[in-house]
Amino acid sequence: MNPPAVFLDRDGVLNRAIVRGGKPYPPASLAEFEITAGAAAALSKLKTAGYRLVVVTNQPDVAAGRQRREVVESMNAVLAAALPIDEVRVCYHDDAQQCGCRKPATGLLTQAPFHDLASSVIVGDRWRDIEAGQRAKLRATVLIEGHYDERYVTPHHATDSIEKAVDWILALPTLRPA
């Protein structure tokens, strides 16, 4: 049986997003990369409960030439070293490339290794994360409110921190792994 996962967006969930003009942006450098307070303790609770933790992140600035892939990979390495993450999945495409992995498409959620999607959850800070979870027919979608000036897709639950998101996930007995 495939295990359930908690899919976690990176920027705005596990690390601080840079907000300009009501829109979130990823950090431009390792110096700007700041892991969200409470993320390590919150993710440890999910690991203890038996979930696989999979980071799923769109990084279109690489395709657009505004960021180097090596910098993104360095940030992901820092994140993986500091948090109990099982896997990091990255889409380096932009919307114009129309790939199947760029959220809100489901490729980052459905690629191997497979997980029990019907028991899995996604935690994100943007409509793309929530819509990807809905399209993949995940058990639940959780939005960490960034109050961005962009499209809104209604999640199963909205909150203001990774800690509260994890508490909500763990409070639902139907989401606990067997």
Backbone bond lengths (Angstrom), bond angles and torsions (degrees), N, CA, C in turn:
res aa  C-N    CA-C-N  psi(-1)  N-CA   C-N-CA  omega(-1)  CA-C   N-CA-C  phi
1 M - - - 1.462 - - 1.529 109.17 -
2 N 1.303 115.38 136.93 1.457 120.95 179.39 1.521 110.31 -77.06
3 P 1.322 117.44 138.83 1.467 120.06 -179.01 1.531 111.82 -76.23
4 P 1.328 116.33 154.58 1.465 119.31 172.60 1.525 109.22 -76.95
5 A 1.316 114.59 155.93 1.459 119.99 179.82 1.519 109.69 -126.72
6 V 1.301 114.42 156.92 1.455 120.50 162.58 1.519 103.88 -110.99
7 F 1.337 114.25 112.78 1.454 121.58 176.89 1.520 107.19 -85.85
8 L 1.311 116.24 130.87 1.463 121.88 -174.42 1.520 110.43 -123.82
9 D 1.323 115.97 122.77 1.452 118.93 171.27 1.528 107.07 -66.31
10 R 1.305 117.46 155.95 1.463 120.44 -178.19 1.532 111.83 -89.09
11 D 1.339 116.70 -72.71 1.462 121.47 -173.77 1.530 110.50 -69.98
12 G 1.327 116.61 123.31 1.456 121.39 -179.37 1.513 113.39 94.11
13 V 1.340 116.95 -9.78 1.468 121.57 177.66 1.523 109.78 -119.77
14 L 1.328 116.81 -58.65 1.462 121.09 -178.63 1.518 112.94 -95.67
15 N 1.304 116.30 -22.39 1.463 120.87 173.13 1.527 108.55 -137.36
16 R 1.305 114.83 159.58 1.462 121.21 -176.98 1.522 110.21 -68.41
17 A 1.331 115.78 129.24 1.462 121.06 173.23 1.529 107.62 -83.19
18 I 1.304 115.81 151.70 1.462 121.70 175.57 1.532 105.91 -94.59
19 V 1.330 117.35 115.85 1.466 120.95 -176.31 1.527 109.26 -103.07
20 R 1.341 114.36 123.91 1.462 121.80 176.93 1.515 108.20 -133.29
21 G 1.313 116.49 126.62 1.453 120.42 177.90 1.515 113.02 60.94
22 G 1.328 117.28 31.63 1.457 121.27 179.20 1.516 114.68 78.81
23 K 1.336 117.20 7.68 1.458 121.17 -179.12 1.530 109.98 -121.33
24 P 1.356 117.36 136.22 1.466 120.27 179.80 1.528 112.37 -83.06
25 Y 1.317 115.18 143.89 1.458 122.41 176.47 1.517 108.76 -132.53
26 P 1.343 117.32 151.99 1.462 119.15 175.88 1.524 109.70 -73.89
27 P 1.316 117.05 158.51 1.465 118.70 174.66 1.529 109.27 -60.96
28 A 1.312 116.08 145.56 1.462 120.98 -177.46 1.526 112.50 -85.84
29 S 1.347 116.08 -19.15 1.463 119.74 -176.50 1.519 109.92 -150.11
30 L 1.324 115.18 168.12 1.472 119.46 175.87 1.524 110.96 -61.57
31 A 1.320 117.35 -30.76 1.466 120.88 179.17 1.529 111.05 -64.31
32 E 1.330 118.24 -30.22 1.470 122.13 178.54 1.527 112.73 -88.37
33 F 1.329 117.65 -9.63 1.461 122.79 -174.52 1.533 110.18 -78.13
34 E 1.317 116.17 114.04 1.466 122.24 -176.18 1.526 109.62 -130.37
35 I 1.330 116.53 113.42 1.463 121.33 179.85 1.527 109.15 -67.24
36 T 1.317 115.64 137.78 1.461 123.04 -178.44 1.529 110.80 -60.73
37 A 1.324 115.94 132.71 1.465 120.82 176.81 1.525 109.04 -58.42
38 G 1.299 116.65 134.73 1.459 120.94 177.66 1.517 114.51 87.35
39 A 1.335 118.21 -7.25 1.468 120.43 -177.08 1.529 111.89 -63.58
40 A 1.314 117.72 -43.14 1.470 120.07 -177.29 1.521 111.53 -62.42
41 A 1.312 117.31 -46.95 1.469 120.60 -179.69 1.527 111.05 -65.51
42 A 1.323 116.88 -41.35 1.460 120.77 -179.14 1.531 110.87 -64.30
43 L 1.329 117.17 -46.08 1.455 120.22 -179.24 1.521 111.84 -67.60
44 S 1.314 117.10 -32.07 1.470 120.34 175.75 1.527 111.24 -61.37
45 K 1.328 116.82 -36.57 1.470 120.29 176.66 1.526 110.86 -62.51
46 L 1.329 116.35 -41.75 1.469 120.10 179.12 1.519 111.06 -65.45
47 K 1.339 117.46 -42.09 1.465 121.08 178.29 1.524 110.34 -61.59
48 T 1.336 116.50 -43.49 1.462 120.81 179.38 1.527 111.03 -61.64
49 A 1.325 116.75 -32.99 1.466 121.58 179.18 1.531 112.18 -78.41
50 G 1.324 118.25 -7.71 1.457 121.11 174.83 1.508 117.03 101.89
51 Y 1.302 118.27 9.19 1.461 120.88 179.39 1.522 111.11 -83.95
52 R 1.336 115.90 146.86 1.461 120.74 166.52 1.515 106.31 -84.56
53 L 1.307 117.22 140.78 1.461 122.12 -178.19 1.527 108.82 -110.75
54 V 1.336 114.52 116.78 1.459 121.04 -174.57 1.524 109.00 -124.45
55 V 1.325 116.29 117.20 1.460 121.15 175.70 1.528 107.30 -79.85
56 V 1.330 115.73 131.27 1.470 121.85 177.91 1.525 107.12 -127.58
57 T 1.328 116.43 112.74 1.457 119.75 -171.95 1.525 112.80 -135.49
58 N 1.319 115.44 132.43 1.465 122.15 170.47 1.527 107.62 -83.80
59 Q 1.317 116.92 132.11 1.466 121.79 176.92 1.531 109.15 -132.61
60 P 1.345 117.19 65.56 1.468 120.98 -175.25 1.521 114.34 -68.69
61 D 1.333 117.73 -14.31 1.467 119.08 179.11 1.523 111.64 -63.56
62 V 1.335 117.70 -23.09 1.468 120.79 176.73 1.528 109.28 -67.48
63 A 1.336 117.00 -48.32 1.471 120.58 179.07 1.528 111.42 -63.44
64 A 1.328 115.92 -33.50 1.464 120.66 -177.96 1.529 112.50 -81.35
65 G 1.344 117.00 -7.74 1.459 120.22 179.09 1.520 114.45 81.94
66 R 1.337 117.20 11.58 1.470 121.05 179.49 1.537 112.35 -92.37
67 Q 1.333 116.77 -9.09 1.463 121.27 -178.73 1.523 108.02 -146.23
68 R 1.323 115.83 149.92 1.463 120.81 176.07 1.525 109.27 -94.77
69 R 1.303 115.21 141.10 1.470 121.06 179.82 1.533 111.31 -57.19
70 E 1.322 117.26 -36.88 1.467 121.60 -179.53 1.528 111.31 -61.39
71 V 1.330 117.10 -36.25 1.463 120.68 179.82 1.526 109.51 -68.57
72 V 1.334 117.11 -43.59 1.469 121.08 177.46 1.529 109.61 -60.56
73 E 1.320 117.09 -45.29 1.464 121.11 -179.98 1.523 111.92 -64.53
74 S 1.332 117.93 -34.32 1.467 121.22 175.85 1.524 110.73 -65.24
75 M 1.328 116.55 -42.38 1.467 120.30 177.34 1.521 110.22 -63.04
76 N 1.329 117.01 -42.93 1.459 120.41 178.86 1.523 111.64 -63.35
77 A 1.325 117.03 -36.31 1.467 121.03 178.09 1.530 110.97 -65.95
78 V 1.339 116.74 -40.95 1.471 120.51 176.57 1.521 109.71 -61.38
79 L 1.327 116.23 -44.68 1.460 121.63 179.85 1.524 110.81 -61.37
80 A 1.323 117.25 -47.78 1.466 121.63 -178.46 1.524 112.20 -65.23
81 A 1.327 117.25 -31.06 1.466 120.56 178.43 1.527 111.73 -74.22
82 A 1.333 116.68 -29.65 1.467 120.70 -175.23 1.527 113.63 -93.42
83 L 1.323 117.61 -21.89 1.464 121.60 -173.74 1.524 110.71 -123.59
84 P 1.338 117.75 153.41 1.472 120.62 -179.42 1.532 112.39 -80.08
85 I 1.311 115.75 65.81 1.464 122.86 -176.07 1.530 108.91 -95.55
86 D 1.335 116.14 138.67 1.459 120.70 178.33 1.517 112.81 -87.39
87 E 1.333 116.18 -31.56 1.460 119.21 -173.97 1.524 109.68 -160.34
88 V 1.332 115.78 149.41 1.466 121.85 173.25 1.527 107.16 -122.08
89 R 1.344 115.67 124.64 1.459 122.07 177.73 1.523 108.04 -116.35
90 V 1.333 116.29 127.78 1.459 121.11 -174.02 1.527 110.40 -124.25
91 C 1.326 116.07 135.84 1.458 122.02 168.94 1.525 106.85 -105.65
92 Y 1.329 116.22 119.36 1.461 121.65 -179.02 1.530 112.20 -97.06
93 H 1.327 117.36 5.95 1.466 121.41 -177.05 1.525 111.49 -86.73
94 D 1.334 115.42 163.48 1.460 119.89 171.21 1.533 108.24 -110.03
95 D 1.322 116.91 175.13 1.466 120.87 -176.28 1.519 112.90 -57.00
96 A 1.338 117.60 -36.07 1.464 121.50 -176.80 1.527 112.09 -62.62
97 Q 1.324 117.59 -26.18 1.463 120.95 -178.28 1.533 112.71 -79.42
98 Q 1.315 117.50 -12.79 1.465 123.44 175.53 1.528 113.28 46.85
99 C 1.314 116.86 47.87 1.457 120.50 179.51 1.527 110.54 -81.09
100 G 1.303 116.65 169.04 1.457 121.19 179.16 1.513 114.00 -91.14
101 C 1.345 116.76 0.19 1.468 118.44 -178.92 1.526 113.13 -104.78
102 R 1.302 118.50 -18.39 1.469 120.61 -177.93 1.520 109.87 -73.66
103 K 1.337 115.88 117.45 1.466 119.41 177.64 1.527 108.80 -58.64
104 P 1.315 118.87 133.37 1.458 128.75 24.04 1.519 116.38 -88.31
105 A 1.331 119.99 5.95 1.458 119.87 171.73 1.530 107.88 -65.21
106 T 1.305 116.83 164.37 1.468 120.56 -170.63 1.529 115.00 -101.45
107 G 1.329 118.14 1.29 1.459 120.74 -173.59 1.514 115.85 -54.45
108 L 1.333 118.00 -39.61 1.470 119.87 179.90 1.528 111.40 -67.26
109 L 1.332 117.07 -25.42 1.462 121.16 -178.83 1.523 112.59 -87.70
110 T 1.318 116.60 -28.61 1.464 119.97 -171.51 1.523 114.44 -103.82
111 Q 1.327 119.04 -6.79 1.465 119.96 -179.12 1.524 110.75 -70.02
112 A 1.325 116.14 158.25 1.463 121.19 179.38 1.528 109.76 -67.72
113 P 1.340 120.89 150.63 1.461 123.34 -2.57 1.527 110.92 -70.40
114 F 1.293 114.52 146.12 1.454 120.33 -175.37 1.521 111.52 -79.92
115 H 1.303 114.64 152.39 1.458 121.65 178.06 1.518 108.44 -125.72
116 D 1.302 116.30 163.31 1.465 121.28 174.67 1.523 106.31 -75.11
117 L 1.324 115.89 90.60 1.467 120.45 -174.78 1.522 112.06 -62.52
118 A 1.329 117.51 -33.56 1.467 120.74 -178.68 1.526 111.85 -66.84
119 S 1.337 117.44 -16.19 1.467 121.71 177.19 1.523 111.93 -111.40
120 S 1.314 116.90 3.42 1.458 121.25 -175.76 1.521 112.08 -95.15
121 V 1.324 115.03 164.63 1.460 123.37 -175.62 1.530 108.40 -134.33
122 I 1.320 116.34 150.72 1.465 120.33 169.86 1.519 108.16 -119.84
123 V 1.332 115.36 139.62 1.462 122.45 175.14 1.523 106.72 -119.39
124 G 1.327 116.19 120.68 1.448 120.53 -178.86 1.510 111.99 -144.51
125 D 1.327 115.59 173.95 1.461 120.08 -179.63 1.524 112.87 -117.30
126 R 1.342 117.29 4.95 1.466 120.25 -177.58 1.530 110.01 -137.82
127 W 1.322 114.29 163.31 1.456 120.68 -179.28 1.519 111.75 -58.57
128 R 1.332 117.68 -33.80 1.462 121.21 -178.15 1.537 111.29 -60.41
129 D 1.330 116.73 -38.49 1.465 121.52 179.84 1.527 110.45 -66.21
130 I 1.330 115.02 -47.53 1.462 120.45 -177.38 1.526 110.12 -65.02
131 E 1.315 116.90 -44.85 1.461 119.90 179.98 1.527 111.63 -64.87
132 A 1.313 118.35 -38.15 1.469 120.79 176.61 1.522 110.01 -60.63
133 G 1.325 117.13 -43.97 1.462 120.97 178.23 1.519 112.39 -62.67
134 Q 1.322 116.09 -39.39 1.462 120.04 177.97 1.526 110.70 -66.73
135 R 1.317 117.52 -44.50 1.465 121.54 -179.87 1.527 112.02 -63.47
136 A 1.337 116.85 -35.32 1.470 121.55 179.66 1.528 111.91 -81.57
137 K 1.322 116.48 -2.30 1.465 122.86 179.39 1.529 112.71 60.39
138 L 1.357 114.22 42.36 1.453 119.30 175.41 1.519 109.64 -68.73
139 R 1.304 116.00 160.03 1.456 121.62 -179.89 1.525 111.98 -63.27
140 A 1.338 117.10 -38.61 1.462 119.46 -178.53 1.518 110.71 -154.02
141 T 1.328 113.92 154.93 1.456 122.57 175.21 1.523 107.85 -125.00
142 V 1.327 116.05 134.37 1.456 121.60 -178.46 1.527 108.38 -125.40
143 L 1.320 115.42 126.55 1.458 121.61 178.77 1.512 110.21 -103.38
144 I 1.323 116.00 127.03 1.459 120.39 169.14 1.520 105.27 -92.95
145 E 1.308 114.86 111.23 1.469 122.19 -172.82 1.523 111.70 -63.81
146 G 1.328 115.33 117.90 1.453 120.85 173.26 1.513 111.25 -104.22
147 H 1.350 115.21 -7.48 1.469 122.15 -178.39 1.525 111.09 53.54
148 Y 1.339 115.10 46.22 1.449 121.06 179.54 1.530 109.48 -80.33
149 D 1.293 114.54 157.12 1.459 121.78 178.24 1.527 108.13 -90.44
150 E 1.340 115.47 76.50 1.457 121.53 -179.19 1.517 110.16 -157.03
151 R 1.298 115.24 175.72 1.454 122.81 178.87 1.530 110.71 -50.66
152 Y 1.341 115.66 148.09 1.461 120.77 -179.80 1.518 108.96 -123.91
153 V 1.312 117.22 131.18 1.461 123.64 174.26 1.521 106.21 -117.51
154 T 1.313 117.37 130.74 1.461 121.54 -174.43 1.530 111.44 -72.07
155 P 1.337 116.81 120.29 1.462 121.26 177.89 1.531 110.25 -87.49
156 H 1.323 116.12 173.96 1.464 120.09 171.64 1.531 110.37 -67.58
157 H 1.328 115.63 -34.27 1.470 120.74 -178.05 1.524 108.54 -148.84
158 A 1.323 116.41 143.75 1.465 122.37 175.04 1.521 108.37 -126.88
159 T 1.309 116.09 143.23 1.454 121.99 -178.72 1.525 108.54 -153.52
160 D 1.329 116.75 -175.30 1.465 119.09 -176.56 1.523 114.76 -117.07
161 S 1.336 118.22 8.35 1.467 119.15 179.89 1.521 111.25 -157.04
162 I 1.320 115.48 157.84 1.463 121.18 176.59 1.524 110.19 -64.71
163 E 1.333 117.37 -35.28 1.469 119.88 179.75 1.525 111.01 -62.33
164 K 1.330 116.64 -45.61 1.463 120.58 -179.66 1.528 111.02 -69.04
165 A 1.316 117.26 -34.02 1.466 120.83 176.77 1.526 110.12 -62.37
166 V 1.323 116.26 -46.08 1.467 120.95 -179.66 1.524 110.51 -65.33
167 D 1.318 118.04 -42.82 1.466 120.16 177.80 1.525 110.86 -58.56
168 W 1.337 117.09 -40.13 1.466 121.03 179.33 1.526 110.38 -64.71
169 I 1.336 116.22 -44.87 1.466 120.64 179.61 1.522 110.62 -59.81
170 L 1.317 116.61 -47.02 1.463 120.52 -176.60 1.533 113.05 -72.64
171 A 1.321 117.73 -17.85 1.469 120.93 178.84 1.528 112.30 -79.70
172 L 1.321 117.32 -12.70 1.458 120.95 -179.84 1.526 109.43 -94.46
173 P 1.332 117.39 104.45 1.470 119.35 -175.69 1.524 113.48 -59.53
174 T 1.322 117.96 -28.65 1.452 119.41 -179.47 1.518 112.12 -72.00
175 L 1.326 117.80 -11.57 1.464 120.37 178.89 1.517 112.83 -95.08
176 R 1.306 117.35 -10.78 1.465 118.69 -177.96 1.519 110.56 -71.54
177 P 1.323 116.86 136.50 1.460 119.65 177.92 1.527 110.51 -64.61
178 A 1.326 116.01 154.57 1.478 120.92 178.57 1.504 109.91 -75.54
